[in-house]
């Protein structure tokens, strides 16, 4: 994200001149002896105020592991690959070394703010000291009491003035873990997404991150991990609506100045997860026998996903970017089962039910369910994805696995 304001990268910021021997040196917004022309000053002069658009150094020094007091800096160079420091021009002297991570102040608009992913993303945004404009269908408060603006995407979009000054729009809102008609999926997941992106581009928003899904890629054809381009036709209304939204964003925003990222997360785990993970967690708590070791699927931790979203929102690279988000592990239903029992403090489960019993149970579930995907496939199929593009292009690495996340929370994912 480029620094905003009237201090272009590489430009000097001095408005006066220095006398020899470290005499008083006058800088824009800062008059005092703390900053010297030779760059040896270490504290702002009296009356200091940061330049417009200055970047804030993050309050943590990787080199020492300690939190550090710091002040805004006007960055002239990108941080080194190891992020241990930055050669930058401070607003009160030139060429000082700042051994901090840097963190650009980003103003976000987040839709779906009160959802499973939105709550964690908003928490991270506010913890980082960024500005947040949160929207939700209900308008209810976030867990910390932060207000959200009621925004029902079935019939409305944010006002134009609400997007003015926004650096990044993160579009999480959509219909996922509930039954809905094809028309409602189309309206909310597809049409509302494109309308929001169009308004964001018109308002001059720098980055638009759309949370799609691996379901937009359709069913897997092989058992190998899939890359972003390995798609088939989705077989349900949810997947089709996400695929149609992706295609429409490409048509709408290609060639424009806004950075548009289509992010396809695998199954997301974390405290309060819903859908199949929640069903399996309840079944484990109620004595489900240990399942066969068949199958495997990709997943990603909610916290890792939100950190990735913030990384993508800070990009300043126009064009369309599509990525898969997964933690690189392969989780069979048995592995998930074992992890859930461990988090619940239960002993290892017993594998007393034969495979034909599981086949029979899955057949009965299919008779009672309207889900077009067979229960055996949902539980024991192979659905794996590769995040190699993210690692290669952005150097992103997930921090969590399911087991680590469950040990950290002490509760089922």
Secondary structure, DSSP 8 states (H G I E B T S, - for coil): ----SS--TT---BSS---TTT--EEETTEEESSS-TTS---S--TT----TT-EEE-S--TTT-S-----EEE--S---TT-S-EE-EETTBSS-EE-S-EE---EEEEESTTSHHHHHHHHHHHHTT-EEEEEESS----TTS---EE--TTT----HHHHTT-SEEEE-----SS---HHHHIIIIIIHHHHHHHHHHHTT-SEEEEE--GGGG-S-SSSS-B-TT------SHHHHHHHHHHHHHHHHHTTSSSEEEEEEE-EEESTT--THHHHHHHHHHTT-----S--EE-EEEHHHHHHHHHHHHT----EEEEEEE--S--B-HHHHHHHHHHHTT-------S-HHHHHHHHHHHHHH---SS-HHHHHH-EE-B--HHHHHHH-------HHHHHHHHSS--
